[in-house]
Amino acid sequence: MANPTGWKPSMEKGAAPGADALDTGLLGATRGLAMEEPLVFEQGSPGRIGVSLPPVPAGADPSAEIPAALLRGEIAGMPEMAELEVVRHFTRLSQWNWGIDTGFYPLGSCTMKYNPKSSEALARLPGFAGAHPLLPGSMSQGALELIWKLERSLSEVAGFPASVMSPAAGAQGELCGLMMIRAYHVARGNPRHKVLIPDTAHGTNPASAAFNGYSTVTLESGPDGRLHPETVAKAMDDDVAAIMITNPNTLGIFESHIAEIAEIVHAKGGLVYGDGANFNALLGVARPGDMGFDVMQYNLHKTFATPHGGGGPGSGPVGVAEPLIPFMPLPVVVKEGETYRLVTDPKERPQTIGKIREFWGNTGMFVRAWALIRELGPEGLRRVAELAVLNANYVRAKLVGHYNLPYETETLHEVVFDDKLQKDAGVTTMDVAKRLIDHGSHPPTVYFPLVVHGALMIEPTETESKETLDQFVAAMQAIAAESKTDPEALKGAPRKTVRARLDETRAARKPVLRWTPGMKVE
Amino acid sequence: MNFPDDLKYTRDHEWARVQGNRVTVGITDFAQDALGDVVYVELPEVGDVVKKGETFGVVESTKAVSDLFAPVSGKVVEVNAPLVDAPETVNEDPYEEGWMIVIESTDAKELAELLDGAAYRKFVEEEQE
C-alpha cells in the first residue's frame, strides 16, 4: 500500500503482541475489536423500558374502552430493554456486516460497484424524497420530467425506441419482458410453448419463462463458451416464443454470433430477450437494440450504480423494440408540449399487459440513475465499460497460472476461474472463498455459472483502483500458494470474522428461522 | 467412483434400475459428489406423467440447484417421500436408500438408449477432461 512517510503506529515499550494476535490480511483485514452479541430476546431485564410514557391515570381500565376480543394479555418473551441497549445491539450487528463502503466486493454477475454519495444526496432532495405518489400530475412535474428523461436516456444508451420504467428489480423486469412477449404472440393468435435458454444463463431466466407458462429448452454452449448459431437453428421452430440471452454471458464472454442468432429466431417468428444483468460491459460501446434484441431489462442497481439493498430497493426498467410497445405495462410517462403526464388508463393503451407494480416504479432509484448518467455523460458512460473490462482483464492476467481458466476465450467485465489446480491438495472453491475473507475481501461468486465445476466468478467493476486490485491479486495468489503448503489452514477459514466456518449444510437442511420462548436448539 | 454394472445411466447423471417395465431412478455417485451436500429434493407426485429427457424434479445442494431428468417416459408409480426430510440420503447412499422415483415405462425402446456402467464411466471421464 502506498505509504510515502513509512509511518506505522508502534507498540509501547515492553509490550508484545500475544500469541493469539492475528496477522493483517493482504487487503488490510484485522480482527479489530468485534463484539459478540446475543439475540435481542436474550437481553434486558423484566420491567425495563426504553421509552418514557406518562403514568397510567388512576382508575384507568382498558377493558372499559377496548372490546375484550382486541385486548392483548402478556406477550411471552418480549424483549424489555433500554434505548441504549437497543442502539448497541443493532450497531454491533451492523459492524458484522460487509458492504461496498467497507471493502472490495468482486461478486461476479452482481456488479457491486460503488454507489456515489452525490446520487444519494440528490435522491434525498425533499422534492423527490417527499413526493407522494398520489399527488396530481400538476404538482409532480419535476418527478415526471425526471422519469421521462431517464426513460429517453436508457432507451438511447441501449438502442430501443422505448422503455418500461416500473419493474421493481431485474427479475421483475424479466417477468415483465416475458409477459410482453407472451402478449405479443397471443395477439398474433398463438402464445407458443417454448423458450430457449443457454446453459450459461442466470437461474431467473427459466423462472421468468415458467411463470409465463413456457417450458424451457436448454441450449448447450460451445467449447469456446459461446452460443453457436447452428445450436439455435436446430432448436428453433414455430413453437418457440423467444430465446433469452445474456450478453456478455455469465462467463464474461461476448456472444459474438448474436446478430446471426437473432436472425434465426426472428425468421421463425420468435423474439429475442436480453438479460441486461451484464450490460455494464457494453455501456456506451455497443447497443443491444442494434444487435437484434427485442427486449432487455437494465438493472439500475447494477449498471447505473443504485444500491443493491439496504439503501433502497432495486429497479429493473425494460427496453422494448417497436413491435412490443403496445403491450408495455402502465403507467408510462408521456411529454405533451412542455408538460408531462402519467398514462394510467388502459383505454389509452388497450393492448397493455396491465400494471405490474404499485404506483409508478422505484422513483428514488430513478433519481440516482439519472444523476449518474448526467454526471458521467456519453464519454463517461463509455469509460465505465472500458474500465470495467480493463479491471477484469487485469485480474485475469495476474491470476492465470495460479488458478485454472476453464475457458480461454477473451472475456469482458468478469472472469471465471475454477479450483482444478487446487483439487489435488483437497482445496475447493469454497475454501478459497472463505480464506479470502481473512484477507479483507468479499469472496467472488462461487459455483456459478453451472457449466464450470467449482467456478470462481470475479467481477471487480470499474470503480476499484489498481491498488485494490493488486491487493486482491496478492491475496488470491497467497491463497493458491497456501493451498499447496498448508491446505488445512484453508479448511478452518475464515478466522477473523465473529463467526468462523459456519455449517451451511446444516443451515440449509435444518433451518431455524424463528426464535420462540424457551426454544432449545441442538 | 462407483457405477454398478446392473444399472443403466443417462448423460444427465441419473441412474435407472430396470425391472420389467418398472424403472427406479436416482442420481449417480458422480452427480452427488459434484453437487456436494444435498439439502433439498423436490419430487413429482405419484400419478404424474414424465417424458424421457424432461425434468421430473429438482435437487438442491449448498452449491447449486439442478434439474432431474427422466431417463424414460411413463407414469410415476412410487416416490421416495422420506428423501424430502432426509436429503442427505442422496449423498450417503445414492443407489439404494437414495432412490427418487419409480416410473412405469411405456416405451421399451427408450431403455436401449441408456448407457451401461462402462459407457457411463467413460462419459464421466471424458467430461472431466
Interface residues (C-beta under 8 A of the other chain):
Chain A: G203 M430 V446 Y447 F448 L450 H453 E504 T505 A508 R509
Chain B: A34 D37 V39 Y40 E60 T62 K63 A64 V65 S66 P87 E88
